[in-house]
Structures are given as C-alpha cells and as structure tokens.
Amino acid sequence: MTSLYPLVVVVFLGLVFLSRWINILNEYERAVVFRLGRLLGKPKGPGLVLIFWPIDRMVKIPLRTVVHDVPSQDVITKDNVSVKVNAVVYFRVVDPLKAVVEVENYLFATSQMAQTTLRSILGQADLDELLADREKLNDRLQTIIDAHTDPWGIKVSSVEVKHVDLPQEMQRAMARQAEAEREKRAKIIHAEGEMQASTRLAEAADIISQNATTLQLRYLQTLTEIAAEQNSTILFPIPIDLLTAFKGSKDR
C-alpha cells in the first residue's frame, strides 16, 4: 500500500501540469505567452493552446468591443457654466502584444484617458455647443482618445456624450429663455397675419371703390348677415346712392 503513494503523487502532479499546459481559447480570445520572462512570438489562439508551465506564462486578452461607461465628470464650460457630464466609450484590443507589453492595465488606462480627455475637450466648448453640437464633440473626443491609446494596441471606435446635468438655476433660466422665444415667434406670426390681412383688405377696398354697384351689393350682404342673428329689431341707415341705383334700374 505504501508503494502506491509515489505513483499517486506522480499521477496527481501529472494532472496538475496537464491542466496548466492545455488551454482552450474562444474565437474572441488570444494568448500572449512569455517564456522565462521573454515574449514568445505572436499571440496564440483561438482553439487549443499548449503552455509549458511553469516555464511559460500566458496572459489571456479578449478581442471583443468593450463598452465602458465614463463616470460623471465635473466640467466648467468655456462660458463658465458648471455642468456634470458622463459618456460611454466603445473600444477593443487590436494588438494583444501591445496591450500587454506597452501598458500595465489597458482597461484602467483607457478609462483614465477617457475621463481626462472628456474634461479637457468639453471645457473648451460653450454650453450651447455642448447641448446643440454634440456630434461634433463626440468625433473630436474619439479622435483624441484613439490617438493616445493607439500605442497600447487599443482602437477607440466611438465616444458618445450620454448626459449633461445642468444646475437648477441654469435650467430655470433656459426655460424662461425658451418661453420668451416662443412668445416672440407668436407675436411675429400674429403681426405678419395682421399685415397680410390689412393688405388684402386694402386690395378689396380698391376693387370695391371702383364700382358703386359692388359696394351696394356688399352693403346688402352685410345686412343679410346681420338679419341672420337673433334680433327682434334692426335699425340701419339706407344710403341715398342705394336708392338712386334702384331708381335708375326702374327707369330703364
């Protein structure tokens, strides 16, 4: 029985070594291998990867796009308005060797770069630009962050400013400004309507004034509209010209 102990130990150690040597990588993973501290060729994977531990050491790097939520940052805009801004960054590893060798922790480094760039770039913009021209700022953020992370083997595909939190007093001021702008537009539209109506009335008056019969017919139409109302007695003057027109018609 005692003679079986060495065999059990050997089998156990063999299983341990095999479990460390045999590695299965998914399609979206690559392995950066170091042998005695030195980089061993190109990244390995996907599929079966043999790592001769403890001589070799493997660092597994995922290649899928990472969606990183940048925490809310305090930003003072160019026109001295204090706002809180958060964003989301989409990036992925395109060079696993650089992501391991050139930077200690590429996830943390990219996150810190996104935060500092967000404060720097948005601090150079006015509040109106931050609210209305966000797409332009997104493109600028993406270009700058991607340029800084390129030596680490990181490709930043998109940066989106997600939310801009304004102070309460600024929100009230903007609400008053928007209300004043709506009132101004309403007054302008009303004035334009009055102008068009007066122009039409003037044109109609010119046409009617050129023909006395037309004026009399318009007068009779007005009387008809008044008579349609629920009135018991209607008093109105009869122009002399109206009687003259009827008299002339009778003589003919």
C-alpha positions in Angstrom: 0.0 0.0 0.0 2.9 2.3 0.8 4.4 1.7 -2.6 1.3 3.2 -4.2 1.8 6.7 -2.7 4.6 7.8 -5.0 2.5 6.7 -8.0 -0.5 8.6 -6.7 1.7 11.7 -6.2 3.2 11.4 -9.7 -0.3 11.0 -11.3 -1.6 13.9 -9.3 1.3 16.2 -10.4 0.9 15.0 -14.0 -2.8 16.0 -13.9 -1.9 19.4 -12.5 0.7 20.0 -15.1 -1.6 18.9 -17.9 -4.4 21.2 -16.7 -1.9 24.1 -16.8 -0.4 23.1 -20.1 -3.7 22.5 -22.0 -5.7 25.7 -22.6 -8.8 26.2 -24.8 -9.3 29.7 -26.1 -12.5 31.0 -27.6 -12.7 32.7 -31.0 -12.6 36.2 -29.4 -9.6 35.4 -27.2 -5.8 35.5 -27.8 -3.0 34.4 -25.6 0.2 36.4 -25.1 2.9 33.9 -24.0 6.1 34.7 -22.0 8.9 32.1 -21.7 11.2 32.8 -18.8 10.1 36.4 -18.9 10.6 36.9 -22.6 7.9 37.5 -25.2 7.3 34.3 -27.2 6.4 35.1 -30.8 2.9 36.1 -31.9 -0.3 35.8 -29.9 -1.7 32.2 -29.9 -5.3 31.1 -30.4 -8.1 30.5 -30.8 -8.6 26.8 -30.1 -6.1 24.5 -28.3 -3.0 26.3 -26.9 -0.2 24.4 -25.2 1.6 26.4 -22.4 4.5 24.6 -20.8 4.0 25.9 -17.2 6.0 26.9 -15.1 8.5 27.8 -17.9 5.8 29.6 -19.8 3.3 32.2 -18.6 0.1 33.1 -20.5 -1.9 36.3 -20.5 -5.3 36.0 -22.0 -6.7 39.0 -23.9 -10.3 39.4 -25.2 -10.8 41.0 -28.6 -14.4 41.9 -28.3 -15.6 45.5 -28.1 -15.7 46.9 -24.6 -18.5 49.3 -23.7 -17.1 51.5 -20.9 -19.3 53.9 -19.0 -17.2 57.0 -18.1 -18.3 58.2 -14.7 -19.9 61.7 -14.4 -17.3 64.4 -14.6 -17.4 68.0 -13.3 -16.8 70.3 -16.3 -16.6 74.1 -16.4 -17.5 75.2 -20.0 -15.8 78.0 -21.9 -18.6 80.4 -20.8 -18.1 79.5 -17.1 -21.1 77.2 -16.6 -20.5 74.2 -14.2 -22.1 71.0 -15.5 -21.8 67.3 -14.9 -21.2 65.2 -18.0 -20.9 61.4 -18.5 -20.1 59.5 -21.6 -19.7 56.0 -23.0 -16.6 54.8 -24.8 -16.5 51.8 -27.3 -13.1 50.3 -27.8 -11.4 47.0 -28.4 -7.9 45.5 -28.5 -6.4 45.2 -32.0 -2.9 44.3 -30.9 -2.7 42.0 -27.9 1.1 42.2 -27.7 1.0 46.0 -27.2 -2.0 45.7 -24.8 0.1 43.5 -22.5 3.7 44.9 -23.0 3.1 48.6 -23.5 0.7 49.3 -20.7 0.1 47.8 -17.2 -3.7 47.7 -17.3 -5.2 48.7 -20.6 -8.7 48.8 -19.3 -7.8 51.2 -16.4 -5.5 53.3 -18.6 -8.2 53.7 -21.3 -10.8 54.7 -18.7 -8.5 57.3 -17.2 -7.6 58.7 -20.6 -11.3 59.0 -21.4 -12.1 60.9 -18.2 -9.2 63.4 -18.6 -10.0 64.0 -22.3 -13.6 64.5 -21.6 -13.0 67.2 -19.0 -10.4 68.9 -21.3 -12.3 68.9 -24.5 -15.7 69.8 -23.1 -14.1 72.6 -21.0 -13.2 74.3 -24.3 -16.8 74.3 -25.6 -19.6 76.7 -24.8 -22.8 75.5 -23.2 -24.8 76.0 -26.4 -22.2 74.0 -28.3 -22.3 71.2 -25.7 -26.1 71.0 -25.9 -26.6 71.5 -29.7 -23.4 70.3 -31.4 -22.8 67.1 -29.5 -22.0 65.0 -32.6 -19.0 67.2 -33.4 -17.7 67.0 -29.8 -18.1 63.2 -29.9 -16.0 62.9 -33.1 -13.3 65.1 -31.5 -13.2 63.1 -28.3 -13.0 59.8 -30.3 -10.1 61.1 -32.4 -8.1 62.4 -29.4 -8.6 59.3 -27.2 -7.9 56.9 -30.1 -4.6 58.8 -30.8 -3.5 58.4 -27.2 -4.5 54.7 -26.9 -3.1 53.6 -30.3 0.4 52.9 -28.8 -1.3 50.4 -26.4 -2.9 48.5 -29.2 -6.4 49.9 -28.5 -8.8 51.1 -31.1 -11.5 53.5 -29.9 -14.4 53.2 -32.3 -16.8 55.7 -30.8 -17.3 58.1 -27.9 -20.8 59.3 -27.0 -21.6 62.1 -24.6 -24.6 60.5 -22.8 -26.0 63.0 -20.4 -25.4 66.7 -19.5 -26.7 67.6 -16.0 -27.3 71.3 -15.7 -27.7 73.3 -12.4 -31.2 74.1 -11.3 -30.8 77.8 -11.8 -29.5 77.3 -15.3 -32.4 75.0 -16.2 -34.9 77.7 -15.0 -33.0 80.4 -17.0 -33.1 78.3 -20.1 -36.8 77.6 -19.6 -37.5 81.3 -19.3 -35.4 82.0 -22.4 -37.3 79.3 -24.4 -40.7 80.7 -23.2 -39.6 84.2 -24.3 -38.5 82.9 -27.7 -41.9 81.2 -28.2 -43.7 84.4 -27.3 -41.6 86.4 -29.7 -42.3 84.0 -32.5 -46.1 84.1 -31.7 -46.1 87.9 -31.8 -44.1 87.9 -35.1 -46.6 85.4 -36.7 -49.6 87.4 -35.4 -48.1 90.7 -36.8 -47.4 89.0 -40.1 -51.0 87.8 -40.2 -52.3 91.3 -39.5 -50.1 92.7 -42.2 -51.4 90.2 -44.8 -55.0 90.7 -43.7 -54.7 94.5 -44.0 -53.1 94.2 -47.4 -55.9 92.0 -48.6 -58.5 94.4 -47.2 -56.8 97.3 -48.9 -56.9 95.5 -52.2 -60.5 94.6 -51.7 -61.4 98.2 -50.8 -59.7 99.4 -54.0 -61.6 96.9 -56.1 -65.0 97.7 -54.5 -64.4 101.5 -54.7 -64.1 101.3 -58.5 -67.7 100.0 -58.9 -70.6 101.6 -56.9 -72.8 98.6 -57.6 -70.3 96.3 -56.0 -70.3 98.5 -52.9 -74.0 98.4 -52.7 -74.1 94.6 -53.1 -71.6 94.3 -50.3 -73.8 96.5 -48.1 -76.8 94.3 -48.8 -74.8 91.2 -47.9 -73.8 92.8 -44.6 -77.4 93.5 -43.9 -78.3 89.9 -44.6 -75.7 88.6 -42.2 -77.0 91.0 -39.5 -80.6 89.8 -40.1 -79.5 86.2 -39.6 -78.7 87.0 -35.9 -81.4 86.5 -33.3 -82.5 90.2 -33.2 -86.1 91.4 -32.9 -85.5 94.9 -34.3 -82.7 96.2 -36.6 -82.2 99.9 -37.3 -79.9 100.8 -40.1 -79.4 103.8 -42.4 -80.2 103.5 -46.1 -77.6 105.3 -48.3 -79.1 107.7 -50.9 -76.8 106.1 -53.5 -78.6 102.7 -53.0 -82.0 104.2 -53.7 -80.6 106.0 -56.7 -79.3 102.8 -58.2 -82.7 101.2 -57.8 -84.4 104.2 -59.4 -82.1 104.1 -62.3 -82.9 100.4 -62.9 -86.6 101.1 -62.8 -86.3 103.9 -65.4 -84.6 101.6 -67.8 
